[in-house]
């Protein structure tokens, strides 16, 4: 369903950051690289925030409602189902946000009985809107006598995984054309959870990302066949929840408010920039930490982003480390390739049998390597690493 239109609010104020590159200053205010938000669904433009979505820069409360059906008796406890996803999902966001966001969950540990059988709702990935609306309406109505919806920012509806009509592929976020109402609260979207027990890894980190206006970064083949991970491979949970390095891209963290002005370096054309990049997933050092993201704006709604990815935090299982480059397109809709990782080693691959897409597993640049971005006047050189594990990177924006 289409997202509800909403008034726009300005992003937090940004300040000037600079790159030391001899006598030249090769940076400008971070806002100069903030692509404009467009009407594209989950646009990665970030000059404004879409106020119809909660922004995760504070603690948010989520309710978990467990749904049973007349045609099945649950064999898994609500405690077990809650533990399938939490605290792992909250921990993912705590690490990704550098402790700036706290996802507080409130499981309602009893089963809410749905009025119809699980098969009656014809649950599936590409759900018929009328049947999906009936399911959601019945669920909110059935739970309303036990749940005070006014207390919560996020609603998770977790179905009995063993009910015969439940399809695990139907887990997703549903946005309403017209909000539902309960306890004086507008409910603009819910997360429907139909996972097996145990569930897919990081599945609710992915779906909760949509609650915060983040797009799907995978490529969905039109005929249903082919590889889904050609755009970003392992490098963001919004691309694949099974990725080896599933932390959110620095661009997404910037959009969400987790990277501040001192951590985003916007490069202007015609000069060189030498900067030390802290690993994206590493914990902050000091109050703000050093730069995590370098950006070169290449068009009105296009940019090239540069960040360091290392085996820390949410990226602890990565099979390669280095300087990752990717294109961002603010006007491209969710699922249409708003981010594409640039493969700096296009003739090789890595981590076969582990990576979701081995051709991009070795996409990052290594120490001593230089790469010129195809079609752009941008050259990236990885000079060396510091003793603390940061990366010294030189970017030339006029080759």
MILUM-754327 format. One record per residue (C-alpha): residue number from 0; residue in three letters; y, x, z. Coordinates in steps of 0.1 Angstrom, whole numbers, plus 5000, padded with zeros to 4 digits. Each point is the difference from the previous one (the first is absolute). Last residue first. Layout:
num NUM, residu ALA, north Y, east X, up Z
...
END
This chain:
num 398, residu UNK, north 5128, east 5410, up 4876
num 397, residu UNK, north 5027, east 4981, up 5017
num 396, residu UNK, north 4988, east 4984, up 5033
num 395, residu UNK, north 4985, east 5031, up 5015
num 394, residu UNK, north 4979, east 4993, up 5032
num 393, residu UNK, north 4990, east 5028, up 5023
num 392, residu UNK, north 4975, east 4993, up 5027
num 391, residu UNK, north 4992, east 5017, up 5033
num 390, residu UNK, north 4971, east 4981, up 5016
num 389, residu UNK, north 4995, east 4993, up 5038
num 388, residu UNK, north 4968, east 5012, up 5017
num 387, residu UNK, north 5015, east 5014, up 5032
num 386, residu UNK, north 4996, east 5036, up 4988
num 385, residu UNK, north 5021, east 4990, up 4969
num 384, residu UNK, north 4985, east 4994, up 4966
num 383, residu UNK, north 5010, east 5016, up 4967
num 382, residu UNK, north 5021, east 4996, up 4968
num 381, residu UNK, north 4987, east 4968, up 4985
num 380, residu UNK, north 5021, east 4997, up 4968
num 379, residu UNK, north 5010, east 4966, up 4986
num 378, residu UNK, north 5018, east 4997, up 4966
num 377, residu UNK, north 5019, east 4969, up 4990
num 376, residu UNK, north 5016, east 4994, up 4966
num 375, residu UNK, north 4978, east 4969, up 4995
num 374, residu UNK, north 4976, east 4989, up 4973
num 373, residu UNK, north 4970, east 5017, up 5016
num 372, residu UNK, north 5009, east 5014, up 5035
num 371, residu UNK, north 5001, east 5038, up 4998
num 370, residu UNK, north 4975, east 5016, up 5024
num 369, residu UNK, north 5000, east 5033, up 5018
num 368, residu UNK, north 4972, east 5014, up 5022
num 367, residu UNK, north 5002, east 5028, up 5026
num 366, residu UNK, north 4989, east 4978, up 5029
num 365, residu UNK, north 4981, east 4969, up 4988
num 364, residu UNK, north 5012, east 4970, up 4980
num 363, residu UNK, north 4985, east 4966, up 5008
num 362, residu UNK, north 4980, east 4980, up 4975
num 361, residu UNK, north 4966, east 5013, up 5011
num 360, residu UNK, north 4986, east 4966, up 5010
num 359, residu UNK, north 5016, east 4985, up 4969
num 358, residu UNK, north 4971, east 5005, up 4976
num 357, residu UNK, north 4976, east 4993, up 5030
num 356, residu UNK, north 5008, east 4963, up 5003
num 355, residu UNK, north 4987, east 4983, up 5032
num 354, residu UNK, north 4993, east 5035, up 5013
num 353, residu UNK, north 4968, east 5008, up 5019
num 352, residu UNK, north 4973, east 5003, up 4973
num 351, residu UNK, north 5020, east 5024, up 4980
num 350, residu UNK, north 5026, east 5018, up 5021
num 349, residu UNK, north 5020, east 5015, up 4972
num 348, residu UNK, north 5012, east 4996, up 4964
num 347, residu UNK, north 5011, east 5023, up 4972
num 346, residu UNK, north 5019, east 4998, up 4967
num 345, residu UNK, north 5030, east 4982, up 5013
num 344, residu UNK, north 5009, east 5024, up 5028
num 343, residu UNK, north 5035, east 4989, up 5009
num 342, residu UNK, north 4989, east 4964, up 4999
num 341, residu UNK, north 5031, east 4979, up 5006
num 340, residu UNK, north 4993, east 4971, up 5023
num 339, residu UNK, north 5013, east 4967, up 4986
num 338, residu UNK, north 5019, east 4975, up 5022
num 337, residu UNK, north 5013, east 4966, up 4989
num 336, residu UNK, north 4968, east 4997, up 4979
num 335, residu UNK, north 4997, east 4963, up 4992
num 334, residu UNK, north 4980, east 4989, up 5030
num 333, residu UNK, north 5032, east 4990, up 5019
num 332, residu UNK, north 5029, east 4998, up 4975
num 331, residu UNK, north 5018, east 5028, up 4982
num 330, residu UNK, north 5038, east 4999, up 5003
num 329, residu UNK, north 5003, east 5027, up 5027
num 328, residu UNK, north 4979, east 5025, up 4980
num 327, residu UNK, north 4989, east 5030, up 5020
num 326, residu UNK, north 4984, east 5031, up 4985
num 325, residu UNK, north 4978, east 5023, up 5020
num 324, residu UNK, north 4998, east 5036, up 5011
num 323, residu UNK, north 4977, east 5014, up 5028
num 322, residu UNK, north 5005, east 5034, up 5014
num 321, residu UNK, north 4968, east 5013, up 5015
num 320, residu UNK, north 4968, east 4992, up 5018
num 319, residu UNK, north 4966, east 4990, up 4987
num 318, residu UNK, north 4969, east 4983, up 5015
num 317, residu UNK, north 5020, east 4975, up 5021
num 316, residu UNK, north 4982, east 4988, up 5032
num 315, residu UNK, north 5030, east 5005, up 5024
num 314, residu UNK, north 5024, east 4982, up 4977
num 313, residu UNK, north 5008, east 4974, up 5027
num 312, residu UNK, north 5010, east 5028, up 5023
num 311, residu UNK, north 4996, east 5035, up 4986
num 310, residu UNK, north 4981, east 5015, up 4970
num 309, residu UNK, north 5031, east 5007, up 4980
num 308, residu UNK, north 5022, east 4983, up 4974
num 307, residu UNK, north 5035, east 5013, up 4992
num 306, residu UNK, north 5025, east 4978, up 4981
num 305, residu UNK, north 5017, east 4998, up 4967
num 304, residu UNK, north 5014, east 4967, up 4985
num 303, residu UNK, north 5010, east 4995, up 4963
num 302, residu UNK, north 5024, east 4971, up 4995
num 301, residu UNK, north 5004, east 4969, up 4978
num 300, residu UNK, north 5021, east 4969, up 5003
num 299, residu UNK, north 5034, east 5011, up 4986
num 298, residu UNK, north 4984, east 5032, up 4986
num 297, residu UNK, north 4987, east 5034, up 5010
num 296, residu UNK, north 5008, east 5001, up 5038
num 295, residu UNK, north 4986, east 5032, up 5015
num 294, residu UNK, north 4986, east 4994, up 5034
num 293, residu UNK, north 4988, east 5024, up 5028
num 292, residu UNK, north 4981, east 4986, up 5029
num 291, residu UNK, north 4989, east 5012, up 5035
num 290, residu UNK, north 5031, east 5019, up 5011
num 289, residu UNK, north 5000, east 5014, up 5035
num 288, residu UNK, north 4993, east 4982, up 5033
num 287, residu UNK, north 5021, east 4972, up 5015
num 286, residu UNK, north 4999, east 5003, up 5038
num 285, residu UNK, north 4981, east 5032, up 5002
num 284, residu UNK, north 4970, east 5007, up 4979
num 283, residu UNK, north 4987, east 4968, up 4985
num 282, residu UNK, north 4962, east 4996, up 4997
num 281, residu UNK, north 4985, east 5012, up 4968
num 280, residu UNK, north 4990, east 4974, up 4973
num 279, residu UNK, north 5027, east 5010, up 4974
num 278, residu UNK, north 4995, east 5037, up 5005
num 277, residu UNK, north 5034, east 5016, up 5007
num 276, residu UNK, north 5019, east 5011, up 4969
num 275, residu UNK, north 5020, east 5032, up 5000
num 274, residu UNK, north 5027, east 4999, up 4974
num 273, residu UNK, north 5012, east 5020, up 4970
num 272, residu UNK, north 5022, east 4980, up 4976
num 271, residu UNK, north 5011, east 5012, up 4966
num 270, residu UNK, north 5029, east 4986, up 4979
num 269, residu UNK, north 5008, east 4979, up 4970
num 268, residu UNK, north 4990, east 4965, up 5012
num 267, residu UNK, north 5004, east 4987, up 5034
num 266, residu UNK, north 4973, east 5000, up 5027
num 265, residu UNK, north 4997, east 4974, up 5027
num 264, residu UNK, north 4984, east 5014, up 5032
num 263, residu UNK, north 4984, east 4974, up 5024
num 262, residu UNK, north 4992, east 5011, up 5035
num 261, residu UNK, north 5036, east 5003, up 5013
num 260, residu UNK, north 5008, east 4965, up 4987
num 259, residu UNK, north 4971, east 4983, up 5019
num 258, residu UNK, north 4964, east 4996, up 4992
num 257, residu UNK, north 4983, east 4971, up 5018
num 256, residu UNK, north 5024, east 4973, up 4987
num 255, residu UNK, north 4974, east 4980, up 4980
num 254, residu UNK, north 5014, east 5012, up 4966
num 253, residu UNK, north 5000, east 5036, up 5011
num 252, residu UNK, north 4964, east 4997, up 5011
num 251, residu UNK, north 4992, east 4985, up 4966
num 250, residu UNK, north 5017, east 5030, up 4983
num 249, residu UNK, north 4981, east 5024, up 5022
num 248, residu UNK, north 4967, east 4986, up 4988
num 247, residu UNK, north 4980, east 4980, up 5025
num 246, residu UNK, north 4971, east 5019, up 5016
num 245, residu UNK, north 4967, east 4995, up 4983
num 244, residu UNK, north 4989, east 5036, up 4994
num 243, residu UNK, north 4962, east 4996, up 4994
num 242, residu UNK, north 5005, east 4966, up 4985
num 241, residu UNK, north 4978, east 4970, up 5009
num 240, residu UNK, north 5029, east 4976, up 5005
num 239, residu UNK, north 5010, east 5008, up 4964
num 238, residu UNK, north 5034, east 4997, up 4984
num 237, residu UNK, north 5019, east 4985, up 5028
num 236, residu UNK, north 4982, east 5025, up 5023
num 235, residu UNK, north 5018, east 5028, up 4982
num 234, residu UNK, north 4988, east 5033, up 4984
num 233, residu UNK, north 4963, east 4995, up 4992
num 232, residu UNK, north 5006, east 4992, up 4963
num 231, residu UNK, north 5036, east 4991, up 4992
num 230, residu UNK, north 5001, east 4983, up 4966
num 229, residu UNK, north 4964, east 5004, up 4987
num 228, residu UNK, north 4984, east 4983, up 5031
num 227, residu UNK, north 4986, east 4967, up 4986
num 226, residu UNK, north 4975, east 5016, up 4976
num 225, residu UNK, north 4984, east 4979, up 4973
num 224, residu UNK, north 4989, east 4964, up 4996
num 223, residu UNK, north 5016, east 4968, up 5012
num 222, residu UNK, north 5012, east 4993, up 4964
num 221, residu UNK, north 5037, east 5005, up 5009
num 220, residu UNK, north 4993, east 5031, up 5021
num 219, residu UNK, north 5018, east 4999, up 5033
num 218, residu UNK, north 5020, east 5032, up 5005
num 217, residu UNK, north 5006, east 5008, up 5036
num 216, residu UNK, north 5034, east 5004, up 5016
num 215, residu UNK, north 5002, east 4965, up 5016
num 214, residu UNK, north 5035, east 4995, up 5012
num 213, residu UNK, north 5016, east 5004, up 5034
num 212, residu UNK, north 5021, east 4970, up 5013
num 211, residu UNK, north 4993, east 5005, up 5037
num 210, residu UNK, north 4973, east 4973, up 5001
num 209, residu UNK, north 4986, east 5018, up 4969
num 208, residu UNK, north 4994, east 5031, up 5022
num 207, residu UNK, north 4981, east 4977, up 5024
num 206, residu UNK, north 4974, east 4996, up 4972
num 205, residu UNK, north 4995, east 5037, up 4995
num 204, residu UNK, north 4998, east 5008, up 5037
num 203, residu UNK, north 4978, east 4970, up 5003
num 202, residu UNK, north 4974, east 5015, up 4976
num 201, residu UNK, north 5001, east 5035, up 5015
num 200, residu UNK, north 4963, east 5004, up 4997
num 199, residu UNK, north 4981, east 4970, up 4986
num 198, residu UNK, north 4986, east 4977, up 5027
num 197, residu UNK, north 4971, east 5003, up 5024
num 196, residu UNK, north 4994, east 4971, up 5000
num 195, residu UNK, north 5009, east 4986, up 4966
num 194, residu UNK, north 5036, east 4991, up 4993
num 193, residu UNK, north 5015, east 4966, up 4994
num 192, residu UNK, north 5034, east 5006, up 5014
num 191, residu UNK, north 5030, east 4979, up 4989
num 190, residu UNK, north 5033, east 5016, up 5008
num 189, residu UNK, north 5028, east 4974, up 5003
num 188, residu UNK, north 5033, east 4995, up 4984
num 187, residu UNK, north 5033, east 4981, up 5005
num 186, residu UNK, north 4992, east 4983, up 5033
num 185, residu UNK, north 5033, east 4984, up 5012
num 184, residu UNK, north 4998, east 4995, up 5037
num 183, residu UNK, north 5010, east 4968, up 5019
num 182, residu UNK, north 4965, east 4998, up 5016
num 181, residu UNK, north 4984, east 5000, up 4965
num 180, residu UNK, north 5017, east 4999, up 4966
num 179, residu UNK, north 4986, east 5011, up 4966
num 178, residu UNK, north 5025, east 5018, up 4977
num 177, residu UNK, north 5005, east 4987, up 4964
num 176, residu UNK, north 4989, east 5023, up 4972
num 175, residu UNK, north 4976, east 5015, up 5025
num 174, residu UNK, north 4988, east 5037, up 4999
num 173, residu UNK, north 4963, east 5005, up 5005
num 172, residu UNK, north 4989, east 5035, up 5011
num 171, residu UNK, north 4964, east 5009, up 4990
num 170, residu UNK, north 4963, east 5000, up 5009
num 169, residu UNK, north 4983, east 4980, up 4972
num 168, residu UNK, north 4975, east 5027, up 4991
num 167, residu UNK, north 4981, east 4994, up 5032
num 166, residu UNK, north 4990, east 4965, up 4986
num 165, residu UNK, north 4992, east 4974, up 5027
num 164, residu UNK, north 4981, east 4970, up 4988
num 163, residu UNK, north 4968, east 5007, up 5019
num 162, residu UNK, north 5017, east 5007, up 5034
num 161, residu UNK, north 4989, east 5034, up 5012
num 160, residu UNK, north 5034, east 5016, up 5001
num 159, residu UNK, north 5014, east 4973, up 5023
num 158, residu UNK, north 5036, east 4999, up 4987
num 157, residu UNK, north 5029, east 5021, up 5014
num 156, residu UNK, north 5035, east 4985, up 4995
num 155, residu UNK, north 5026, east 5026, up 5008
num 154, residu UNK, north 5035, east 4988, up 5007
num 153, residu UNK, north 5030, east 5023, up 5003
num 152, residu UNK, north 5033, east 4997, up 5018
num 151, residu UNK, north 4987, east 4981, up 5030
num 150, residu UNK, north 5013, east 4981, up 5030
num 149, residu UNK, north 5011, east 4969, up 4982
num 148, residu UNK, north 4964, east 4995, up 4989
num 147, residu UNK, north 4990, east 4987, up 5034
num 146, residu UNK, north 4962, east 4999, up 4995
num 145, residu UNK, north 4975, east 4975, up 5015
num 144, residu UNK, north 5012, east 4966, up 4986
num 143, residu UNK, north 5011, east 5017, up 4968
num 142, residu UNK, north 4967, east 5015, up 4991
num 141, residu UNK, north 4986, east 4971, up 4981
num 140, residu UNK, north 5033, east 4993, up 4983
num 139, residu UNK, north 5004, east 5036, up 4990
num 138, residu UNK, north 4964, east 5002, up 4986
num 137, residu UNK, north 5001, east 4966, up 4982
num 136, residu UNK, north 5032, east 5009, up 4982
num 135, residu UNK, north 4987, east 5034, up 4991
num 134, residu UNK, north 4967, east 4987, up 4986
num 133, residu UNK, north 5017, east 4971, up 4981
num 132, residu UNK, north 5025, east 5025, up 4985
num 131, residu UNK, north 4972, east 5022, up 4988
num 130, residu UNK, north 4982, east 4970, up 4984
num 129, residu UNK, north 5032, east 4990, up 4983
num 128, residu UNK, north 5008, east 5035, up 4989
num 127, residu UNK, north 4966, east 5007, up 4984
num 126, residu UNK, north 4990, east 5033, up 5015
num 125, residu UNK, north 4999, east 5032, up 4979
num 124, residu UNK, north 4981, east 5020, up 5027
num 123, residu UNK, north 4977, east 4971, up 5011
num 122, residu UNK, north 4997, east 4972, up 5025
num 121, residu UNK, north 4988, east 4967, up 4985
num 120, residu UNK, north 5015, east 4980, up 5029
num 119, residu UNK, north 4970, east 4976, up 5003
num 118, residu UNK, north 4976, east 5029, up 5003
num 117, residu UNK, north 5013, east 5009, up 5035
num 116, residu UNK, north 4994, east 4965, up 5012
num 115, residu UNK, north 5029, east 4978, up 5008
num 114, residu UNK, north 5020, east 4992, up 5032
num 113, residu UNK, north 5003, east 5037, up 5011
num 112, residu UNK, north 4990, east 5008, up 5036
num 111, residu UNK, north 5022, east 5026, up 5018
num 110, residu UNK, north 4977, east 5025, up 5016
num 109, residu UNK, north 5012, east 5015, up 5033
num 108, residu UNK, north 5014, east 5034, up 5009
num 107, residu UNK, north 5036, east 4995, up 4988
num 106, residu UNK, north 5007, east 5037, up 4990
num 105, residu UNK, north 5036, east 5011, up 5008
num 104, residu UNK, north 5009, east 5031, up 4980
num 103, residu UNK, north 5030, east 5022, up 5005
num 102, residu UNK, north 5010, east 5021, up 4970
num 101, residu UNK, north 5023, east 5027, up 5013
num 100, residu UNK, north 5023, east 5017, up 4975
num 99, residu UNK, north 5021, east 5031, up 5006
num 98, residu UNK, north 4971, east 5022, up 5012
num 97, residu UNK, north 5002, east 5023, up 4970
num 96, residu UNK, north 4998, east 4970, up 4977
num 95, residu UNK, north 4967, east 5010, up 4984
num 94, residu UNK, north 4985, east 5009, up 5033
num 93, residu UNK, north 5009, east 4968, up 5017
num 92, residu UNK, north 4991, east 4981, up 4969
num 91, residu UNK, north 4964, east 5014, up 4999
num 90, residu UNK, north 4996, east 4996, up 5038
num 89, residu UNK, north 5008, east 4963, up 4996
num 88, residu UNK, north 4974, east 4997, up 4974
num 87, residu UNK, north 4974, east 5019, up 5019
num 86, residu UNK, north 5007, east 4981, up 5033
num 85, residu UNK, north 4988, east 4977, up 4986
num 84, residu UNK, north 4982, east 4991, up 4968
num 83, residu UNK, north 4963, east 4997, up 5007
num 82, residu UNK, north 5009, east 4997, up 5037
num 81, residu UNK, north 5013, east 4965, up 4994
num 80, residu UNK, north 4968, east 4990, up 4983
num 79, residu UNK, north 4979, east 5014, up 5030
num 78, residu UNK, north 5022, east 4981, up 5025
num 77, residu UNK, north 4997, east 4968, up 4979
num 76, residu UNK, north 4963, east 5002, up 5004
num 75, residu UNK, north 4976, east 5003, up 4970
num 74, residu UNK, north 4973, east 4974, up 4994
num 73, residu UNK, north 5024, east 4972, up 4992
num 72, residu UNK, north 4983, east 4966, up 4994
num 71, residu UNK, north 5003, east 4989, up 4964
num 70, residu UNK, north 5004, east 4968, up 4980
num 69, residu UNK, north 5027, east 4984, up 5023
num 68, residu UNK, north 5023, east 5030, up 4996
num 67, residu UNK, north 5014, east 5026, up 5022
num 66, residu UNK, north 5035, east 5016, up 5000
num 65, residu UNK, north 5013, east 5028, up 5023
num 64, residu UNK, north 5037, east 5002, up 5005
num 63, residu UNK, north 5016, east 5035, up 5004
num 62, residu UNK, north 5037, east 4999, up 5010
num 61, residu UNK, north 5024, east 5027, up 4992
num 60, residu UNK, north 5030, east 5013, up 5019
num 59, residu UNK, north 5025, east 5024, up 4985
num 58, residu UNK, north 5015, east 5031, up 5018
num 57, residu UNK, north 5030, east 5015, up 4982
num 56, residu UNK, north 5007, east 5016, up 4966
num 55, residu UNK, north 4973, east 4979, up 4982
num 54, residu UNK, north 5023, east 4978, up 4979
num 53, residu UNK, north 4989, east 4964, up 5000
num 52, residu UNK, north 5001, east 4986, up 4964
num 51, residu UNK, north 5024, east 4972, up 4989
num 50, residu UNK, north 5028, east 5025, up 5006
num 49, residu UNK, north 4993, east 5019, up 4968
num 48, residu UNK, north 5016, east 5034, up 5009
num 47, residu UNK, north 5027, east 5016, up 4978
num 46, residu UNK, north 5004, east 5033, up 4982
num 45, residu UNK, north 4962, east 5003, up 5001
num 44, residu UNK, north 4986, east 4993, up 4965
num 43, residu UNK, north 4963, east 5000, up 5005
num 42, residu UNK, north 4998, east 4964, up 4988
num 41, residu UNK, north 4974, east 4979, up 5018
num 40, residu UNK, north 5000, east 4974, up 4972
num 39, residu UNK, north 5026, east 5011, up 4974
num 38, residu UNK, north 5034, east 4984, up 5006
num 37, residu UNK, north 5015, east 5034, up 5004
num 36, residu UNK, north 5009, east 5024, up 5028
num 35, residu UNK, north 5023, east 5027, up 4989
num 34, residu UNK, north 4987, east 5036, up 5001
num 33, residu UNK, north 5011, east 5020, up 5030
num 32, residu UNK, north 5007, east 5035, up 4985
num 31, residu UNK, north 5038, east 4998, up 5006
num 30, residu UNK, north 4993, east 4986, up 5035
num 29, residu UNK, north 4986, east 5034, up 5010
num 28, residu UNK, north 5035, east 5015, up 4999
num 27, residu UNK, north 5002, east 5030, up 4977
num 26, residu UNK, north 4979, east 5031, up 4995
num 25, residu UNK, north 5001, east 5032, up 4981
num 24, residu UNK, north 5027, east 5020, up 5019
num 23, residu UNK, north 5005, east 5032, up 4981
num 22, residu UNK, north 5008, east 5033, up 5017
num 21, residu UNK, north 4964, east 5010, up 5005
num 20, residu UNK, north 4978, east 4969, up 4999
num 19, residu UNK, north 5002, east 4983, up 5034
num 18, residu UNK, north 4994, east 4964, up 4995
num 17, residu UNK, north 5023, east 4974, up 5015
num 16, residu UNK, north 4997, east 4967, up 5018
num 15, residu UNK, north 5028, east 4974, up 5000
num 14, residu UNK, north 4996, east 4970, up 5022
num 13, residu UNK, north 4983, east 4966, up 4995
num 12, residu UNK, north 5009, east 4967, up 5017
num 11, residu UNK, north 4971, east 4977, up 5006
num 10, residu UNK, north 4992, east 4978, up 4970
num 9, residu UNK, north 5022, east 4971, up 4992
num 8, residu UNK, north 4988, east 4965, up 5004
num 7, residu UNK, north 4991, east 4976, up 4972
num 6, residu UNK, north 4997, east 4962, up 5004
num 5, residu UNK, north 4966, east 4986, up 4992
num 4, residu UNK, north 4979, east 4987, up 4973
num 3, residu UNK, north 4965, east 4989, up 5010
num 2, residu UNK, north 4972, east 5020, up 4984
num 1, residu UNK, north 4982, east 4986, up 4970
num 0, residu UNK, north 4964, east 4989, up 5006
END
